Every structure is written in structure tokens, then in C-alpha cells.
Amino acid sequence: MGKSGKRLTVAVAVAAMVAGSAMTAQADNHQGMDVPKITASELLTGLENPWDMAFLSDGTMFFTEKCKGLSVRTSDGTVNALYGMKDTTGFADSGADLFCEGQAGMLGVVADRHFDKNRILYVYSTSNKYHGSGCKTNFEKCDGNIVMRFKVSEDLKSVSDRTDIVTDIQYKPFESDQPFGGPGAHNGGRIRVGPGGYLWVAGGDRHRGICPQDGQLLCGKVLRIDGDGNAHPDNNPPEGFDKRIYTYGHRNVQGIDFRPSDGKAFTAEHGPWHNDEITALVNGGNAGWDPAEKRGGRGECPDQYCGYEPNQMDGMDPAVRAAYTPMSDTRFADLMPPTWNNNGFSQGTGSAAFLKGKNWGIYEGRLAVGIMGIGFGDTPAGSRIDMISITPDGLGINGIVRMPLGFSDRFRGLVMGPDNALYVSVDSGAIYKVTAESMK
């Protein structure tokens, strides 16, 4: 692994606004607007499926590789391998219970808001430590994803005091009769620290039909917890639900961030054959995904999961599938309506980060969304990062501009650094630093 001097600089062009008010359109077409120069450069290369990053105030960057483990790039550019997965080598320590499979592995990472005082870091990973006897079929609970808390050494060369603060997020153990139906499917995995210092944990439905709407299972949920894994006292899930649940009814959340202007949480998640979504979260709300069979007018589905029905294996009009198993089902009175739905397509919308800093010019405050460009059937491919202007109420958009990077890849992880740069991990094995320079 190393740094590269290669730089990719592209002049920024303003895309046509796709929706919004006349005032917004007029402002964004004014000749005096501050359109920044955006530049992307390789920060680290030669990685293996880098998934997430987390920063300290001095520029130190922790990062995960899905099948290898947790490492850190110090402020002087040195890389230390801290905590590896089972059978990895070269790490200061490793977890024999941690493994990767399909979409599962070591995923989200975030530093405690008081890291400078307590040296605490949180990591999301797949583990076989808590499977118990409930992991013999895909129709059992199968607790297989955990959130770990570590203490990082002062010299940034090791971690210690591993404590598993969440041990019961479900995991898919076996192949099923679904597209992309292997073990580890729909594993979620993004974690972030939100306003007030609480930890937010984003999950997936693990291809089990009952997961998103079941209040005692943590699959298909967003959790809000403290550093010991306890529920935030103000969480307000429906009666009888696990108190750690902040929102439910999710399919596969791999992006979550908080709007700088008001701290409101937004998620980005993958749709099935239709409707990737950005959603403004409401405490106790339902994202509306319900892939269980024999509900909403549906009959039986393969392996009791209607997530790709009808005609699950072949390309067809996404609107037909959306009517059969909608991402945001209006049957639910507590539905959180989506902010954006990717024009009805599903292209692998995952990571998301709000752009912070005046250097971003007119894009400051927009939500940058990584799209991996999955294209099947009639779905157009399109790996890109979109910069989305969200309305103040969070229920719609003013417009979208594609970030001009000069390259295309599977954009897996997005996070803002302390230098107001956007850091981007890509599945091909690199982490990029994306800077914006105001032209004023």
C-alpha cells in the first residue's frame, strides 16, 4: 500500500437541474455562482475491497478492508495493520471469530466523539461467535453481525480491550433461490456517530422476508445506541419492538449521515430491481420495505422472500416490480416517504456523506451519494457520485449534479475528512481524496 502522485483534475460543469423551484433554478444558473474546481487524487492503492473510513482531527484515517480487517493511516502517511479477520496475516492482532462471505465481512468503522480522551473506536463485522444453534437454515434467527468497541494505542500501532456491544444483528448463512442469493447477502454495515454522540448502526434484511417488519429482529433496521450498546432513551419504536430500533422496514442500508444544518439523519439504500432510495429518518418510522410472502396481495415467493418478484431473474419494467413489492409501501400508516428514488432504477446506491465547508461552493450542504452502477436487464449502468440538493423538509430534492471525477468505479464508501475533503473508497482497491476549491 502506498501513496500515489497521480492526480485527476477535471473542470466542473453544471448539470441541468432535475427538479425544484423557479427560484432555485434561477439561482443555480446565475453567472455569479461559486462552482468549485473538484480534484480527485489517489491516497491509498493496492487495497482489497476497502469499505469504510473514519477520521481523527489531525487527519489520521482508520479504514476497513472487507476480508482483511482494520488498519490506520497516520497523519504522516504511515499505514499500520491493527486488527485482522480470521486467517489474515500481518496484523497486530486478529479475531478468530471474524469472517467474510459475500457482502459480509469487516465493514463500518467510526471513532467515538471523545476519541481524544478515551481512544475508543467502533467497528461492524460479521462473526460466528454468537450463532448458537439458530443458524442451520435461512429461516432461523442466526445472529452473525456484531459491533465491536476497541481502545486504540497512543502510538496507533495496536488496539485492545475488544468489547462486543451489539451481538445479535442477523446474518444470512446459506444460498437461497434469489438473485445475488449467496451467504452474507443484504448485510448493511455502515455505522456513524450522530448528534449527541450516539452510535447509529445500519442493517440489511439478509434475504429473509419477515425481517424488516419484525420488531424483535434487528435485520432491516437502523439502531441508535450508546457506546455500551444500550438503546437511546428517546428511541420511539412501535410497542413491543426492541428499544434499540430507531427505524425499521429497511432493505439494505449502506449509507447514513446527518445534515449539518439541523442534524437530521438520512439513509441511502439499495433497491431491488427498482427504486434505490434516500430517506429522511423519523424516530420510530417505517421505511416501508416488506418482502414477506402472502402480504399486500402477494402469494407465495421463492424461499418466502418476495424481494425480486415477479419474474425475479430476468429484466423487465421496474415499475411492474415496484407495484408488486414496493420499496416504500403505502399500506403503512407510519411510512417515511423517500426523499429520492433514483428515477425508479436500482443501480447500487450505497454510501452517502453531506458535503461540508465553504470550499464546496454551491455544493456545500448537498448529500454526496455513491452509486456503484449495477445494471441488469433494462437498468442502465452508471457508476458515479451524485451531489443531491435536499429540500429543507427532507421530503424532496431541488436538483442533482454528477460529481466530475474523470473516472468511474464502484463507489463503496464516502466520508468527509477534517480538511473538508471527501474521501472515497472503491471496490477495485483504492481510497481517493476529493478536494473542492472555491473559485471566489
HELIX and SHEET records of a PDB file:
HELIX    1   1 ALA A   22  ASP A   28  1                                   7    
HELIX    2   2 PHE A  115  ASN A  118  1                                   4    
HELIX    3   3 PRO A  195  GLY A  197  5                                   3    
HELIX    4   4 PRO A  302  GLN A  304  5                                   3    
HELIX    5   5 PRO A  318  TYR A  324  1                                   7    
HELIX    6   6 ASN A  342  GLY A  344  5                                   3    
HELIX    7   7 LYS A  358  TYR A  363  5                                   6    
SHEET    1   A 5 ARG A   7  VAL A  10  0                                        
SHEET    2   A 5 LYS A  37  LEU A  44 -1                                        
SHEET    3   A 5 ALA A 430  GLU A 437 -1                                        
SHEET    4   A 5 LEU A 422  VAL A 426 -1                                        
SHEET    5   A 5 PHE A 411  MET A 416 -1                                        
SHEET    1   B 5 PRO A  50  PHE A  55  0                                        
SHEET    2   B 5 MET A  61  GLU A  65 -1                                        
SHEET    3   B 5 GLY A  69  ARG A  73 -1                                        
SHEET    4   B 5 VAL A  79  GLY A  84 -1                                        
SHEET    5   B 5 ASP A  93  SER A  94  1                                        
SHEET    1   C 4 VAL A 109  ALA A 111  0                                        
SHEET    2   C 4 ILE A 120  THR A 126 -1                                        
SHEET    3   C 4 ASP A 143  VAL A 152 -1                                        
SHEET    4   C 4 VAL A 159  GLN A 170 -1                                        
SHEET    1   D 4 ILE A 191  VAL A 193  0                                        
SHEET    2   D 4 LEU A 199  ALA A 202 -1                                        
SHEET    3   D 4 VAL A 222  ILE A 225 -1                                        
SHEET    4   D 4 ILE A 245  THR A 247 -1                                        
SHEET    1   E 4 VAL A 253  PHE A 258  0                                        
SHEET    2   E 4 ALA A 265  GLU A 269 -1                                        
SHEET    3   E 4 GLU A 277  ALA A 280 -1                                        
SHEET    4   E 4 PRO A 338  TRP A 340 -1                                        
SHEET    1   F 4 THR A 349  PHE A 354  0                                        
SHEET    2   F 4 LEU A 367  ILE A 371 -1                                        
SHEET    3   F 4 ARG A 384  ILE A 390 -1                                        
SHEET    4   F 4 ILE A 397  ARG A 402 -1                                        
END                                                                             
